[in-house]
């Protein structure tokens, strides 16, 4: 049975908001799809190029706003990049990526026509801490080049990577720069203790970085990590992994000073687990201070 998409709102000649057979709201795009159409009529399925189903009402409303002013080619290009990113990263990306990345790509293409090239001071940190997201961003630049002929510098890949990182961390994340910079400082603390070159593509390292990123995000949102009761695991971990605990103690002191917060024994225990795994993997002794 064919799906009938009923127009409930016309955004421009190329985009409409519809409801399907199940009354689910969708954003439907195609060149000239809405020409001479009106609310209440049905979309010509032969003209559909892309259908978006955004499950968050606020996100859907914002997306409807931006696509009214962005060329359809840029929107479809961003969607292609997001689709490949989801496949490559195998991580859940919040629907807000459709807003942030689409808007960014369109603005970046316009900037380049005016010979405006932006430098990203976070480029080294992003390449180091988020290699998967950076690789996906480099692939996005290849997609853009193939589609438009536009060649962006490596800095642009770091900007795109930030959007993927932000979508992984969740919606309403407006402090991604602070997360990246603070994560790098903690990564340096860990490396100083391990005292050996680390394969920053390794699973154990990436899990540690992911844990730290989410922890910092919560601290930036004002969440406190004080204990709500006894933490028997902490005593076991500190006794079993004293050198890892020494490293975690320095991380704890840094975070508490940086965010005026409390990092309790439960969170410290999780960090000890991560550091001890790195210690075991690299077979080095993490020195105590």
C-alpha positions as CSV (number, residue, x, y, z in Angstrom):
1,X,0.0,0.0,0.0
2,X,1.4,3.4,-1.0
3,X,2.0,6.0,1.7
4,X,-0.1,9.1,1.4
5,X,1.6,12.2,2.7
6,X,-0.8,15.1,3.4
7,X,0.6,18.6,3.5
8,X,-0.1,20.5,6.7
9,X,2.4,23.3,6.2
10,X,4.4,24.6,3.2
11,X,7.9,25.8,4.1
12,X,9.0,26.8,0.6
13,X,8.8,25.4,-2.9
14,X,11.1,22.6,-2.0
15,X,9.9,21.6,1.5
16,X,6.6,20.8,3.3
17,X,5.5,19.4,6.6
18,X,3.2,16.4,6.1
19,X,1.4,13.7,8.1
20,X,1.5,10.1,6.9
21,X,-1.1,7.3,7.1
22,X,-0.4,7.0,10.8
23,X,-0.7,10.7,11.4
24,X,3.1,10.9,12.0
25,X,4.5,14.3,11.2
26,X,7.3,14.3,8.6
27,X,9.4,16.9,6.8
28,X,9.4,16.1,3.1
29,X,11.8,17.6,0.5
30,X,12.2,17.6,-3.2
31,X,13.0,20.2,-5.9
32,X,9.8,22.0,-6.8
33,X,7.8,19.6,-4.6
34,X,5.5,22.3,-3.2
35,X,5.1,24.4,-6.4
36,X,1.4,25.2,-6.9
37,X,0.5,22.9,-3.9
38,X,-1.6,23.9,-0.9
39,X,-2.3,22.8,2.6
40,X,-4.5,19.7,2.6
41,X,-3.3,18.3,-0.7
42,X,-1.1,15.2,-1.1
43,X,2.5,15.1,-2.1
44,X,3.5,13.7,-5.4
45,X,5.6,10.7,-4.3
46,X,7.6,10.9,-7.6
47,X,9.0,14.3,-6.5
48,X,10.2,13.3,-3.1
49,X,14.0,13.3,-2.6
50,X,14.2,13.0,1.2
51,X,11.9,12.5,4.2
52,X,12.9,13.5,7.7
53,X,11.2,12.2,10.8
54,X,12.4,14.1,13.8
55,X,10.9,12.8,17.0
56,X,11.6,15.9,19.2
57,X,9.0,18.7,18.6
58,X,11.5,21.5,19.4
59,X,14.1,20.1,17.1
60,X,11.6,19.6,14.3
61,X,10.4,23.2,14.7
62,X,14.0,24.5,14.5
63,X,14.8,22.4,11.5
64,X,11.7,23.7,9.7
65,X,12.9,27.2,10.4
66,X,16.4,26.8,9.0
67,X,15.5,24.9,5.8
68,X,13.3,27.7,4.7
69,X,16.4,29.8,4.0
70,X,19.0,27.1,3.1
71,X,19.4,25.8,-0.5
72,X,18.0,22.3,-0.9
73,X,21.3,21.1,-2.2
74,X,23.0,22.0,1.1
75,X,20.3,20.3,3.1
76,X,20.5,17.0,1.1
77,X,24.3,17.2,1.3
78,X,24.2,17.5,5.1
79,X,21.8,14.6,5.3
80,X,24.1,12.4,3.2
81,X,27.0,13.3,5.5
82,X,24.9,12.6,8.7
83,X,23.8,9.3,7.3
84,X,27.4,8.2,6.6
85,X,28.5,9.4,10.0
86,X,25.9,7.3,11.8
87,X,27.0,4.3,9.8
88,X,30.7,4.9,10.5
89,X,30.5,6.0,14.1
90,X,27.9,3.4,15.2
91,X,26.9,5.8,17.9
92,X,23.6,7.5,18.6
93,X,23.5,11.0,17.3
94,X,20.8,13.4,18.6
95,X,18.4,14.8,16.0
96,X,19.8,18.2,16.7
97,X,22.7,17.3,14.3
98,X,20.3,17.9,11.4
99,X,20.0,21.6,12.6
100,X,23.6,22.3,13.6
101,X,25.5,20.5,10.9
102,X,23.1,21.6,8.1
103,X,23.4,25.3,9.2
104,X,27.2,25.0,9.6
105,X,27.8,23.4,6.2
106,X,25.6,26.0,4.4
107,X,27.3,28.9,6.2
108,X,30.8,27.4,5.5
109,X,30.1,27.1,1.8
110,X,28.9,30.7,1.7
111,X,32.0,31.9,3.6
112,X,34.3,30.2,1.2
113,X,32.8,32.0,-1.7
114,X,33.9,35.2,0.1
115,X,37.4,33.8,0.7
116,X,36.8,33.6,4.4
117,X,38.6,30.7,6.0
118,X,38.3,30.1,9.7
119,X,41.1,28.6,11.9
120,X,40.2,26.3,14.7
121,X,42.5,26.4,17.7
122,X,41.0,23.1,18.9
123,X,42.2,21.2,15.8
124,X,45.1,19.4,17.5
125,X,43.0,18.4,20.5
126,X,40.1,17.1,18.4
127,X,42.5,15.1,16.2
128,X,44.1,13.6,19.3
129,X,41.0,12.9,21.5
130,X,38.3,12.2,18.9
131,X,40.0,10.4,16.0
132,X,36.9,8.6,14.9
133,X,34.8,11.7,14.7
134,X,37.7,13.5,12.9
135,X,38.0,10.8,10.3
136,X,34.3,11.0,9.7
137,X,34.7,14.8,9.3
138,X,37.5,14.3,6.8
139,X,35.2,12.0,4.8
140,X,32.6,14.7,5.0
141,X,35.0,17.1,3.3
142,X,35.5,14.5,0.5
143,X,31.7,14.3,0.1
144,X,31.5,18.1,-0.1
145,X,34.3,18.2,-2.7
146,X,32.7,15.5,-4.8
147,X,29.3,17.2,-4.7
148,X,30.3,20.9,-5.0
149,X,33.9,21.0,-6.1
150,X,34.7,23.0,-3.0
151,X,37.9,22.1,-1.2
152,X,38.1,22.9,2.5
153,X,41.2,23.0,4.7
154,X,41.7,20.5,7.6
155,X,40.5,23.1,10.1
156,X,37.0,22.7,8.6
157,X,37.1,19.0,9.4
158,X,37.7,19.9,13.1
159,X,34.6,22.2,13.1
160,X,32.5,19.4,11.6
161,X,33.9,16.9,14.2
162,X,32.7,19.2,17.0
163,X,29.1,18.8,15.7
164,X,29.4,15.0,15.7
165,X,30.9,15.1,19.3
166,X,28.1,17.4,20.4
167,X,25.4,15.2,18.9
168,X,26.9,12.2,20.7
169,X,26.9,14.0,24.1
170,X,23.3,15.0,23.7
171,X,21.0,18.1,23.0
172,X,21.5,21.5,24.5
173,X,25.2,21.0,24.6
174,X,26.6,24.5,24.1
175,X,30.0,24.1,25.9
176,X,31.7,21.6,23.6
177,X,34.9,23.7,23.5
178,X,35.2,23.6,27.2
179,X,34.6,19.8,27.2
180,X,37.4,19.3,24.6
181,X,39.9,21.5,26.3
182,X,39.3,20.1,29.8
183,X,39.3,16.5,28.5
184,X,42.7,17.1,27.0
185,X,44.1,18.4,30.3
186,X,42.9,15.2,32.1
187,X,44.3,13.1,29.3
188,X,47.6,14.7,29.9
189,X,47.4,13.9,33.6
190,X,46.8,10.2,32.8
191,X,49.7,10.1,30.2
192,X,52.1,11.7,32.7
193,X,51.4,8.9,35.1
194,X,51.6,6.1,32.6
195,X,54.8,7.5,31.2
196,X,54.6,5.7,27.9
197,X,53.3,6.5,24.5
198,X,49.6,5.5,24.3
199,X,47.8,4.2,21.3
200,X,45.1,6.8,21.4
201,X,43.0,4.7,19.0
202,X,42.8,1.8,21.4
203,X,39.5,0.8,22.9
204,X,40.6,1.3,26.5
205,X,41.8,4.8,25.8
206,X,38.7,5.8,23.8
207,X,36.5,4.5,26.6
208,X,38.4,6.5,29.1
209,X,38.1,9.7,27.0
210,X,34.3,9.1,26.5
211,X,33.8,8.7,30.2
212,X,35.7,11.9,30.9
213,X,33.8,13.8,28.2
214,X,30.4,12.8,29.7
215,X,31.7,13.6,33.2
216,X,32.8,17.1,32.3
217,X,29.5,17.7,30.4
218,X,27.6,16.9,33.6
219,X,29.8,19.1,35.7
220,X,29.3,22.0,33.3
221,X,25.6,21.5,33.8
222,X,26.0,21.8,37.5
223,X,25.7,18.1,38.5
224,X,27.5,17.1,41.6
225,X,29.2,13.8,42.1
226,X,29.2,13.7,45.9
227,X,28.4,10.2,47.4
228,X,24.9,9.4,48.7
229,X,26.0,6.5,50.8
230,X,28.9,4.1,51.5
231,X,31.0,3.0,48.6
232,X,32.6,-0.4,49.5
233,X,34.1,-0.6,46.0
234,X,36.3,2.4,46.6
235,X,38.3,0.7,49.4
236,X,38.8,-2.4,47.3
237,X,40.0,-0.3,44.3
238,X,42.4,1.9,46.3
239,X,44.0,-1.1,47.9
240,X,44.2,-3.2,44.7
241,X,45.4,-0.3,42.5
242,X,47.3,2.2,44.6
243,X,49.2,3.8,41.7
244,X,46.0,4.2,39.6
245,X,44.4,5.8,42.7
246,X,47.2,8.3,42.9
247,X,46.5,9.3,39.3
248,X,42.8,9.6,39.9
249,X,43.4,11.7,43.0
250,X,45.2,14.2,40.9
251,X,42.3,14.2,38.4
252,X,39.9,14.6,41.2
253,X,41.8,17.6,42.6
254,X,41.9,19.2,39.2
255,X,38.2,18.8,38.5
256,X,37.2,20.0,42.0
257,X,39.3,23.1,41.6
258,X,38.1,23.7,38.0
259,X,34.3,23.3,38.7
260,X,34.0,23.9,42.4
261,X,32.4,20.5,42.8
262,X,32.8,17.3,44.8
263,X,34.0,14.1,43.1
264,X,33.0,11.4,45.4
265,X,34.3,7.9,46.0
266,X,31.9,6.2,43.6
267,X,33.1,8.3,40.6
268,X,36.7,7.9,41.7
269,X,36.2,4.2,41.6
270,X,35.1,4.3,38.0
271,X,38.1,6.4,37.1
272,X,40.4,4.0,38.9
273,X,39.0,1.1,36.8
274,X,39.8,3.0,33.6
275,X,43.3,4.0,34.7
276,X,44.1,0.5,35.9
277,X,43.0,-1.0,32.6
278,X,45.4,1.4,30.8
279,X,48.1,0.5,33.3
280,X,47.6,-3.2,32.6
281,X,47.4,-2.7,28.8
282,X,50.7,-0.8,28.6
283,X,52.5,-2.8,31.3
284,X,54.0,0.2,33.0
285,X,54.1,1.2,36.6
286,X,52.1,4.4,37.2
287,X,54.3,6.2,39.7
288,X,52.7,7.8,42.8
289,X,53.5,11.4,43.6
